[in-house]
Amino acid sequence: MPSTRPSLPVVGRFLEQQPFHRALRLERKRTERSQRLFVLMLLDVSRLVAEDWNDEALGALISVLSASIRDTDVVGWHSSNRTIGILFTEIPVEFRSSILGILHTRISGVLYQRLTFEQFLQIQIAHHLCPENWESEMPASPGHPALYPDIEAEKKRWTMFSLSKRVIDVIGSSLGLLFGSPLFLLIALAIKLSSPGPVLFRQVRVGQYGAPFVFFKFRSMYVGNDARIHQEYVKALISGQAKKMTLTGKATAIYKLTRDPRITPIGVYLRKTSLDELPQLINVLRGEMSLVGPRPAIPYEVESYRWWHRRRVLEAKPGLTGLWQISGRSRVTFDEMVRLDLRYAMARSLWLDLKILFQTPRAIFFGDGAC
């Protein structure tokens, strides 16, 4: 239960919860441009507060902490009367491996000097380095919610939207799987007859906050293919070095790996019509994806992201279709795709979702970006 204890008055430059969350959001955006790290340190003082630690003692602790950090650092309530947060800003990337230990030792020393030993043991310290180190094999979500309290608060304010969106996802994916089952069987038969191997392709993809999930598609490639072809192309695409390719009979060039020897004859047709994407309705039904949202990323793709690219993974659940699919698809650069995803995250509404869903079939049928 949240504490009913009234908030302490601001001590020096100590911030209350909402201003601290705004400062945290601003620091994330500044980090995207400065290419420097920051550390969020969390000090859980809830046990001390629960023991009716007097305001004078708590205020003295806050004053000591405020005096122990640089002028460019920020201190305040991450969670009012429960958790004190400290933002250590502008940290050079070369200190990534050592900075957490250094800061933990410094702040622990301050607390040890200021508190009794019993009080010192009651404070729990946690720290989060941002941007996080997202690696290919992610056993769990690398994006800790403590770094994104503003996004969590936004989700709570959009409770009715989130609930309505989930209802549409469940109904839409259930109906799609039910009425699409005859088509699914035909596609499965065609895949089996065209090449040996499973009907479904399973791959780990990156969900919101970097949480991994198993992603389903109809298999459009030969079994045992070399994934390095796609990995190298993705790196070039994200870095802006990929060249547009012109398909035979098409006037518009696209950013897409063409003439891929890994794709089966039936796979070419499945990709051109986006029918290979239909099994993602299973992911939507399971809640790992939504009908509308950013394209789900591959872990090795995320490794090549610039820091601001990660916002497309953080700010919305991945979707079966989205603004990229109806606005540009492979005709736009990777940076432009990310901006479309971020635009959706900022403007999302049920009306926008329905508009995207209704425009998706037309975009697939007439779009030059599909191949």
CORFEN-V246741 format. One record per backbone hydrogen bond with DSSP energy under -1.0 kcal/mol. CO is the residue of the C=O (numbers start at 1). NH is the residue of the N-H. E is the energy in kcal/mol with one decimal. If there is no record, write none. Layout:
# CORFEN-V246741
CO&NH&E  CO&NH&E
This chain:
# CORFEN-V246741
11&14&-2.1  15&77&-2.5  16&20&-2.1  17&21&-2.5  18&22&-2.2  19&23&-2.1  20&24&-2.2  21&25&-2.2  22&26&-2.5  23&27&-2.2  24&28&-1.9  25&29&-1.9  26&30&-2.4  27&31&-2.3  28&32&-1.4  30&34&-2.8  31&35&-2.0  37&91&-2.9  38&130&-2.8  39&88&-2.8  40&128&-2.4  41&86&-2.4  42&126&-2.5  43&84&-2.7  44&124&-1.3  45&49&-2.3  46&50&-2.6  47&51&-1.2  48&53&-1.8  49&52&-1.9  54&58&-2.2  55&59&-2.8  56&60&-2.1  57&61&-2.0  58&62&-2.4  59&63&-2.2  60&64&-2.2  61&65&-2.5  62&66&-2.6  63&67&-1.9  70&73&-1.2  74&87&-3.5  75&15&-2.1  76&85&-3.6  79&82&-2.5  79&83&-2.6  82&45&-2.4  83&78&-2.2  83&79&-1.9  84&43&-3.1  85&76&-2.2  86&41&-2.8  87&74&-1.9  88&39&-2.3  91&37&-3.2  92&95&-1.9  93&96&-1.9  95&99&-2.6  98&102&-1.8  99&103&-2.6  100&104&-2.3  101&105&-2.1  102&106&-2.0  103&107&-2.6  104&108&-2.4  105&109&-1.9  106&110&-1.7  107&111&-2.4  108&112&-2.5  109&113&-1.8  110&114&-1.8  111&115&-2.5  116&120&-2.7  117&121&-1.8  120&123&-1.1  124&44&-3.0  126&42&-3.6  128&40&-2.8  130&38&-2.2  132&134&-1.2  136&138&-1.1  144&147&-2.1  145&148&-1.7  148&152&-2.0  149&153&-2.5  150&154&-2.1  151&155&-2.0  152&156&-1.7  153&157&-2.0  154&158&-1.2  156&159&-1.2  158&162&-3.3  159&163&-2.7  160&164&-2.7  161&165&-3.0  162&166&-2.2  163&167&-2.3  164&168&-2.4  165&169&-2.4  166&170&-2.6  167&171&-2.7  168&172&-3.0  169&173&-2.6  170&174&-2.2  171&175&-2.6  172&176&-2.2  173&177&-2.4  174&178&-2.3  175&179&-2.9  176&180&-1.5  180&184&-2.6  181&185&-2.2  182&186&-1.9  183&187&-2.5  184&188&-2.6  185&189&-2.3  186&190&-2.3  187&191&-2.4  188&192&-2.2  189&193&-2.2  190&194&-1.5  191&195&-1.7  199&219&-3.2  201&217&-1.7  203&215&-3.4  205&213&-2.0  207&210&-1.9  208&211&-1.4  209&143&-2.1  211&207&-3.2  213&205&-2.9  215&203&-1.8  217&201&-3.8  220&264&-2.1  226&229&-1.1  227&231&-2.2  228&232&-2.4  229&233&-1.5  230&234&-2.8  231&235&-2.1  232&236&-1.9  233&237&-2.6  234&238&-2.7  235&239&-2.0  236&241&-2.6  236&242&-1.3  245&254&-2.8  247&250&-2.1  254&245&-3.4  260&263&-1.6  262&222&-2.8  264&268&-1.7  266&270&-2.4  267&271&-2.6  268&272&-2.0  269&273&-2.0  270&275&-1.3  270&276&-1.3  274&277&-1.3  275&278&-1.3  276&218&-2.2  277&280&-2.1  278&281&-2.2  279&282&-2.0  280&284&-2.1  281&285&-2.4  282&286&-2.0  283&288&-1.9  283&289&-1.3  284&287&-1.2  290&320&-1.8  291&321&-1.8  294&319&-2.9  297&206&-2.8  298&301&-1.1  298&302&-2.0  299&303&-1.6  301&304&-1.2  302&305&-1.4  306&309&-1.1  308&311&-1.2  309&312&-1.7  310&313&-1.3  310&314&-1.6  311&315&-2.6  313&209&-1.0  318&290&-2.6  321&293&-2.6  322&326&-1.5  323&327&-1.8  324&328&-2.1  324&329&-3.6  328&331&-2.2  329&332&-1.3  330&255&-4.7  333&337&-1.8  334&338&-2.3  335&339&-2.1  336&340&-1.9  337&341&-2.1  338&342&-2.5  339&343&-2.3  340&344&-2.1  341&345&-2.1  342&346&-1.9  343&347&-2.0  344&348&-1.2  349&353&-2.4  350&354&-2.6  351&355&-2.4  352&356&-2.4  353&357&-2.5  354&358&-2.4  355&359&-1.5  356&360&-1.2  359&363&-2.2  360&364&-2.4  361&365&-2.4  362&366&-2.7  363&367&-1.6
